[in-house]
Amino acid sequence: MTIHQSDSQVSPNIAEVLQRLQQEWTKADMVSSVLVSEVLVTLTGTSGIDAVIPLGAEIIDVVVICSGANTSGTMQLKTGADTPVAITDAIVCAVDKVVNRSGTIDDAYKYVGADGVKVFSNADDDSGYVYILYKRNL
């Protein structure tokens, strides 16, 4: 985009510039928003805990902050279907205060479908904060 200076105006009016950008830019030119959904996993993680993420959002990372100790503790993001399918690998959550992140994200399931997504733990006594980073296109 080129902005021309006129003799009567030293700089363009910001409203004019924004209007021009809105007219010229397509959605493909705009940057996507990266948002975070927090899920607290306490005593019911094996049955899955719903994560609030909009339909069509793209999962780009999952970070776990462990808040308890369990030698076999893990967290995993799965689809919310009746028969859940893994979106991420099992993320270690075995030592209090340790931070881990997903090592893999299945590209076949990284877009949130109509069933949504859930966080599952390996055992009911696994506990931690699960942060799901997702991209929502503008």
BALOBA-1460 file (C-alpha; in Angstrom, 3 decimals):
// residues 138
<rec num="1" residu="m" x="0.000" y="0.000" z="0.000"/>
<rec num="2" residu="t" x="1.291" y="3.454" z="-0.876"/>
<rec num="3" residu="i" x="0.302" y="6.526" z="1.097"/>
<rec num="4" residu="h" x="0.786" y="9.808" z="-0.719"/>
<rec num="5" residu="q" x="1.327" y="13.140" z="0.973"/>
<rec num="6" residu="s" x="-0.625" y="16.078" z="-0.329"/>
<rec num="7" residu="d" x="0.256" y="19.740" z="-0.004"/>
<rec num="8" residu="s" x="-2.563" y="20.331" z="2.475"/>
<rec num="9" residu="q" x="-1.886" y="17.339" z="4.662"/>
<rec num="10" residu="v" x="1.478" y="16.435" z="6.145"/>
<rec num="11" residu="s" x="0.493" y="12.938" z="7.305"/>
<rec num="12" residu="p" x="-2.483" y="10.714" z="6.522"/>
<rec num="13" residu="n" x="-5.381" y="10.565" z="8.947"/>
<rec num="14" residu="i" x="-5.198" y="7.303" z="10.938"/>
<rec num="15" residu="a" x="-8.863" y="6.558" z="10.232"/>
<rec num="16" residu="e" x="-8.191" y="6.837" z="6.492"/>
<rec num="17" residu="v" x="-5.211" y="4.501" z="6.763"/>
<rec num="18" residu="l" x="-7.220" y="1.900" z="8.707"/>
<rec num="19" residu="q" x="-10.090" y="2.117" z="6.241"/>
<rec num="20" residu="r" x="-7.685" y="1.644" z="3.347"/>
<rec num="21" residu="l" x="-6.075" y="-1.357" z="5.028"/>
<rec num="22" residu="q" x="-9.461" y="-2.969" z="5.622"/>
<rec num="23" residu="q" x="-10.326" y="-2.524" z="1.952"/>
<rec num="24" residu="e" x="-7.022" y="-3.865" z="0.624"/>
<rec num="25" residu="w" x="-6.159" y="-6.705" z="3.002"/>
<rec num="26" residu="t" x="-7.742" y="-10.081" z="2.650"/>
<rec num="27" residu="k" x="-8.179" y="-12.496" z="5.546"/>
<rec num="28" residu="a" x="-5.093" y="-14.352" z="4.342"/>
<rec num="29" residu="d" x="-3.047" y="-11.208" z="4.962"/>
<rec num="30" residu="m" x="-4.142" y="-10.929" z="8.585"/>
<rec num="31" residu="v" x="-2.338" y="-12.570" z="11.463"/>
<rec num="32" residu="s" x="-4.153" y="-15.257" z="13.438"/>
<rec num="33" residu="s" x="-4.786" y="-14.855" z="17.147"/>
<rec num="34" residu="v" x="-3.030" y="-17.248" z="19.515"/>
<rec num="35" residu="l" x="-5.103" y="-17.939" z="22.615"/>
<rec num="36" residu="v" x="-4.739" y="-20.130" z="25.684"/>
<rec num="37" residu="s" x="-7.262" y="-22.359" z="27.426"/>
<rec num="38" residu="e" x="-6.430" y="-23.422" z="30.994"/>
<rec num="39" residu="v" x="-7.675" y="-26.734" z="32.381"/>
<rec num="40" residu="l" x="-7.109" y="-27.620" z="36.038"/>
<rec num="41" residu="v" x="-6.834" y="-31.397" z="36.461"/>
<rec num="42" residu="t" x="-7.485" y="-32.684" z="39.983"/>
<rec num="43" residu="l" x="-9.207" y="-35.913" z="40.987"/>
<rec num="44" residu="t" x="-11.312" y="-36.763" z="37.924"/>
<rec num="45" residu="g" x="-8.848" y="-36.617" z="35.074"/>
<rec num="46" residu="t" x="-9.194" y="-40.220" z="33.895"/>
<rec num="47" residu="s" x="-12.733" y="-39.563" z="32.653"/>
<rec num="48" residu="g" x="-11.615" y="-36.485" z="30.739"/>
<rec num="49" residu="i" x="-12.129" y="-32.808" z="31.472"/>
<rec num="50" residu="d" x="-13.616" y="-30.552" z="28.795"/>
<rec num="51" residu="a" x="-11.431" y="-27.755" z="27.485"/>
<rec num="52" residu="v" x="-13.172" y="-24.618" z="26.263"/>
<rec num="53" residu="i" x="-11.835" y="-24.123" z="22.740"/>
<rec num="54" residu="p" x="-13.902" y="-22.947" z="19.759"/>
<rec num="55" residu="l" x="-14.845" y="-25.192" z="16.873"/>
<rec num="56" residu="g" x="-12.264" y="-25.074" z="14.087"/>
<rec num="57" residu="a" x="-9.426" y="-23.711" z="16.246"/>
<rec num="58" residu="e" x="-5.987" y="-25.183" z="15.552"/>
<rec num="59" residu="i" x="-4.118" y="-26.728" z="18.510"/>
<rec num="60" residu="i" x="-0.484" y="-25.592" z="18.318"/>
<rec num="61" residu="d" x="0.965" y="-26.597" z="21.707"/>
<rec num="62" residu="v" x="0.094" y="-28.026" z="25.122"/>
<rec num="63" residu="v" x="2.029" y="-27.171" z="28.295"/>
<rec num="64" residu="v" x="1.603" y="-28.938" z="31.651"/>
<rec num="65" residu="i" x="2.625" y="-27.580" z="35.055"/>
<rec num="66" residu="c" x="2.500" y="-30.461" z="37.503"/>
<rec num="67" residu="s" x="0.996" y="-29.689" z="40.917"/>
<rec num="68" residu="g" x="1.472" y="-33.054" z="42.578"/>
<rec num="69" residu="a" x="3.773" y="-36.056" z="42.632"/>
<rec num="70" residu="n" x="2.886" y="-39.366" z="40.970"/>
<rec num="71" residu="t" x="5.616" y="-41.491" z="39.385"/>
<rec num="72" residu="s" x="3.389" y="-42.542" z="36.475"/>
<rec num="73" residu="g" x="1.600" y="-39.199" z="36.090"/>
<rec num="74" residu="t" x="0.726" y="-37.991" z="32.582"/>
<rec num="75" residu="m" x="-1.715" y="-35.633" z="30.875"/>
<rec num="76" residu="q" x="-2.956" y="-36.038" z="27.324"/>
<rec num="77" residu="l" x="-5.187" y="-34.006" z="25.028"/>
<rec num="78" residu="k" x="-7.776" y="-36.061" z="23.141"/>
<rec num="79" residu="t" x="-10.866" y="-35.493" z="21.047"/>
<rec num="80" residu="g" x="-14.123" y="-35.220" z="22.984"/>
<rec num="81" residu="a" x="-15.743" y="-38.068" z="21.022"/>
<rec num="82" residu="d" x="-17.371" y="-41.071" z="22.740"/>
<rec num="83" residu="t" x="-14.241" y="-42.993" z="21.783"/>
<rec num="84" residu="p" x="-11.542" y="-40.327" z="22.268"/>
<rec num="85" residu="v" x="-8.599" y="-40.164" z="19.886"/>
<rec num="86" residu="a" x="-5.234" y="-38.810" z="21.065"/>
<rec num="87" residu="i" x="-4.287" y="-35.356" z="19.767"/>
<rec num="88" residu="t" x="-1.003" y="-35.167" z="21.712"/>
<rec num="89" residu="d" x="1.376" y="-37.674" z="23.181"/>
<rec num="90" residu="a" x="1.187" y="-38.386" z="26.931"/>
<rec num="91" residu="i" x="2.872" y="-35.434" z="28.664"/>
<rec num="92" residu="v" x="4.791" y="-36.316" z="31.829"/>
<rec num="93" residu="c" x="3.272" y="-34.886" z="35.025"/>
<rec num="94" residu="a" x="5.110" y="-36.839" z="37.718"/>
<rec num="95" residu="v" x="6.965" y="-34.251" z="39.827"/>
<rec num="96" residu="d" x="5.414" y="-31.245" z="41.575"/>
<rec num="97" residu="k" x="6.273" y="-27.856" z="39.964"/>
<rec num="98" residu="v" x="7.876" y="-29.366" z="36.848"/>
<rec num="99" residu="v" x="6.842" y="-27.949" z="33.466"/>
<rec num="100" residu="n" x="6.576" y="-30.193" z="30.379"/>
<rec num="101" residu="r" x="5.065" y="-29.763" z="26.936"/>
<rec num="102" residu="s" x="3.692" y="-31.953" z="24.184"/>
<rec num="103" residu="g" x="6.267" y="-33.692" z="22.038"/>
<rec num="104" residu="t" x="3.802" y="-34.496" z="19.256"/>
<rec num="105" residu="i" x="0.511" y="-33.173" z="17.901"/>
<rec num="106" residu="d" x="-1.403" y="-35.365" z="15.460"/>
<rec num="107" residu="d" x="-2.082" y="-33.197" z="12.416"/>
<rec num="108" residu="a" x="-5.173" y="-35.266" z="11.595"/>
<rec num="109" residu="y" x="-6.843" y="-34.086" z="14.828"/>
<rec num="110" residu="k" x="-5.246" y="-30.710" z="15.548"/>
<rec num="111" residu="y" x="-8.369" y="-28.796" z="14.414"/>
<rec num="112" residu="v" x="-11.127" y="-28.813" z="17.043"/>
<rec num="113" residu="g" x="-14.158" y="-30.719" z="15.780"/>
<rec num="114" residu="a" x="-17.787" y="-30.726" z="16.876"/>
<rec num="115" residu="d" x="-16.964" y="-33.074" z="19.787"/>
<rec num="116" residu="g" x="-14.473" y="-30.586" z="21.235"/>
<rec num="117" residu="v" x="-11.371" y="-31.645" z="23.158"/>
<rec num="118" residu="k" x="-10.713" y="-33.100" z="26.617"/>
<rec num="119" residu="v" x="-7.723" y="-33.441" z="28.901"/>
<rec num="120" residu="f" x="-7.137" y="-36.931" z="30.285"/>
<rec num="121" residu="s" x="-4.793" y="-38.010" z="33.054"/>
<rec num="122" residu="n" x="-3.202" y="-41.408" z="33.526"/>
<rec num="123" residu="a" x="-4.553" y="-41.784" z="37.073"/>
<rec num="124" residu="d" x="-7.131" y="-40.009" z="39.214"/>
<rec num="125" residu="d" x="-4.436" y="-38.682" z="41.546"/>
<rec num="126" residu="d" x="-2.484" y="-36.926" z="38.743"/>
<rec num="127" residu="s" x="-2.862" y="-33.195" z="39.158"/>
<rec num="128" residu="g" x="-1.682" y="-30.131" z="37.303"/>
<rec num="129" residu="y" x="-2.488" y="-27.177" z="35.119"/>
<rec num="130" residu="v" x="-2.816" y="-27.866" z="31.408"/>
<rec num="131" residu="y" x="-2.437" y="-24.903" z="29.063"/>
<rec num="132" residu="i" x="-3.656" y="-25.486" z="25.519"/>
<rec num="133" residu="l" x="-2.374" y="-22.979" z="22.997"/>
<rec num="134" residu="y" x="-4.555" y="-22.652" z="19.942"/>
<rec num="135" residu="k" x="-4.841" y="-20.471" z="16.888"/>
<rec num="136" residu="r" x="-8.105" y="-18.949" z="15.830"/>
<rec num="137" residu="n" x="-8.125" y="-17.360" z="12.403"/>
<rec num="138" residu="l" x="-9.569" y="-13.871" z="12.183"/>
